[in-house]
Amino acid sequence: MQFDRRLLQHFDWVMLLMLLLVSGMALLNLYSSTYSADNGASTIFYKQLTFFLAGMAMILLLMTQEYHRAVKAGYVLYVVILLLLLYTLFFVKSIAGAQRWINLGFFNLQPSEPAKLVLILVLAHTYAATEVPGGYRLRDLIRPIALTTIPFVLILVQPDLGTALICAIIFVSMTLFVRLRWATLGILTGAGLACAFIGWKFLLKEYQRKRIETFLNPEGDPMNHGYQIMQSKIAVGSGEIFGKGFMEGTQGHLHFLPERHTDFAFSVWAEEWGFAGALFFLSCYFFLLVWGINIAMSARDKLGSILAFGCTMLIFWQAVINLFMIMGFLPVVGVPLPLFSYGGSSLLTNMLAIGLLMNVRMRSFPPTTAAP
């Protein structure tokens, strides 16, 4: 492992502070949402705390390596992830109608979560290795499209529509970042609309269509598919200005709010801490994302810039979809709030994305002064 004192001079203390703030609020919220008067703090809370500490250790380990090495390892990791996704498809028992988790004994691995970060690594390597004057043409995108389509399909058939969509959105975001020709953009837009129509008619399962229909009219099915959205709105609205207080939220603690520690974790936070607490949290989150864009813009090379942008978009789009989902602006698609919702695979994946951002920042000094 290599170390240079200049890395400490460029260490990203701002990103570390934002990570600790957001994660601290997440753990506080998880403690409240899963607390039991009979048993105290739940095992779920201690598991997430363990995942967080493991994530911090992984970030420190990642700091010792050039981000170029992580990107070069991306294709090996890509093959491993595809094998794990195939394994879940053929050998994992269905849980609640989905085949997503591999039981490793000490925790359940969800391969579709790290698949998003691995996709960023291979796309960053592909785009950084090619120079296309005037913008990318459609034929220049054959390889990136193929790299995205394979995990997208394997995740979609689990079925996990939310995660599959995140993979597609990551591809679109990173592709727009490296610049397309207008003709290419028009063709891809048309193809995307056609795929959406075909997916709605022939690929989506009945419960997935129902979720979208419920999003358009949640009051039409208040006791079934619309229940989650309506209870989430009630929780968010009942927090008013300063909230009901820590561990005093009725929607969460009386179990009206489903998935209160995963998909709807922010609803619990908004109910207990109110508009003021929600605004503080969102301000920290927004600053973290803006800082990620700043890292991408100040990276020392094209690879670092594309990689940092991809990692920032990974967190941004998941956050946007989750927050819009709990407020009823999007259908419920099972996308967690990064760094905030419970889930070991999700937390470790997003913490590694933060680690890559910090890695790019640490090595933002010119290559001529970098450690050999």
Disulfide bonds with the S-S distance in Angstrom:
none
